Amino acid sequence: MTNLPNFAALLEKFFTQRLMQQRQASVHTIASYRDTFKLLLEFVQRNLHKAPSALALEDIDAPLVTAFLEEQERVRGIKVRTRNLRLTALHSFFRYAAFEMPSHSEHIQRVLAIPAKRFTRALVPFLNRQEVDALLASPDQHTWSGRRDHALLLLAVQTGLRLSELTGLRREDLHFGVGAHVRVIGKGRKERCTPLSKSTRAVLAAWVREPSRAENQPLFPNARGGQLSAHGVHYLLHKHVAAAMGKCPSLKNKRVSPHVLRHYVASRTM
């Protein structure tokens, strides 16, 4: 028993050996799991008054995990889908722990028995052509940020790329020759190439001629040349939707998100 790893050592092995080496998880999965455990450790320290380095696996029991998930919903206001993603990360860790610490099997099984929360899947709103045109016309293309936002939004509505794919694009992912396309490594580390329309190709070709703000910057950088955060994309989208409402009042009745832009592509191909 004295040779069993403590919680901190087990958690480190879970990330370095299980996720990175064995499963070769994507950077997005690792980041999501990291955020879950960061929030969990903060919750544990507030409630058990124990530092992460002093924790044992038995401290993280089923009632504590349930209380953590409930606080995430109640205090932080996360949606059920996000709650279930947090639980998925914890279940993955405890399944790993079951092989590393079989002497704690009963404790581990109680955590693994925590069910995902059911929820009603709401219909994703869709945008019509008039609304999309108003949104694309919103950015002020006399400014650097306006040209960036226009290029980003145009690429989003034409290709249906995910938010993480858009923010992770590099200039070398664009191909402007015969069969112009954008190359992405998407969900599950699957590589795909999406064709670019003539208008999108022209806008992106002009955008990549903009002077770089930092070395090795992404295709759509923030003002300092770094990668745009998910919050940054949601902010700029909200700003341009608000501005577009003046020309297209129907946008007032729609909640527009990057995911809604993806569905515009699907609705156009049906």
C-alpha positions, 0 to 999 in steps of 0.5 A, a space after each residue: 500500500 505504501 508504494 501506491 501513487 498519491 493523487 498528484 502523481 496519478 494525475 500526472 501519469 494520466 496526462 503524460 502516459 495515458 493521454 499523451 503517449 498511449 492515446 495520443 489525444 489531441 491538444 483540444 482534448 488535453 486542454 479540455 481535460 486540463 481545465 476540468 481538473 484545474 476547476 476540480 482542484 480549486 473546488 476541492 481546496 475550497 471544500 476540503 481545505 487540502 492542497 492538490 499535493 496533499 490529496 489522496 485518491 479516496 478524497 475524490 469520492 462520488 459525493 464530492 464529484 457530484 457536488 463539483 458538477 452541481 456547483 459548475 451548473 449553479 455558480 458558473 452557469 455551465 450548460 448540461 452539455 459542458 457538465 457532461 464533458 467535465 464528467 467524461 474527463 473525470 470518468 476517463 481518469 478513474 478508468 485509468 486509476 482502476 488499472 493503476 490502483 485496483 485496491 481502490 476498485 469499489 471507490 472508483 466504481 462509485 465515481 464511474 457510476 455517476 451518470 451523465 445528465 440528460 437534456 433536451 437538444 435544442 434546434 440550432 437556428 439557421 441564418 438566411 442569405 440576407 442575414 449572412 450578407 448583413 453580417 459579412 458587411 458589418 466589419 469596417 474594412 478600413 481597419 486591420 481588425 475589420 479586414 481580419 473579422 471579414 475574412 474570418 467570418 467569410 471563411 466560416 460561412 463558406 467552409 463550415 469550419 469549427 471554432 477551434 479549426 478557425 483559430 488554429 489555422 496558419 498561413 501555410 494551411 491555405 492553398 491558392 493554386 489549382 484546386 484552392 483549398 484550406 487544410 485543417 486537422 479537425 476532430 479526432 485529428 482527421 485531416 481534410 481539405 475544404 475547397 475555397 470559392 472564388 470570392 473567399 480565395 480573393 479575400 484571403 489572398 488579400 488578407 495574407 498580404 497584411 504585415 505580420 504582427 508577430 513571428 509565426 502568427 496564426 492566420 487570424 491573430 489577435 492584436 498582439 499577433 497571438 492566437 484568438 481565443 474562443 472568447 475573442 471570436 464570440 466577442 467579435 461575432 456578437 459585435 458584428 451581429 449587433 451592428 448588422 441588426 440595423 440593416 437586417 432586423 430579423 437578426 434580433 430574434 436569433 442567437 448567432 454563434 460560431 456553431 450557427 455559422 457552421 449550420 449555414 453551410 449545411 442549410 445551403 447544401 441541402 
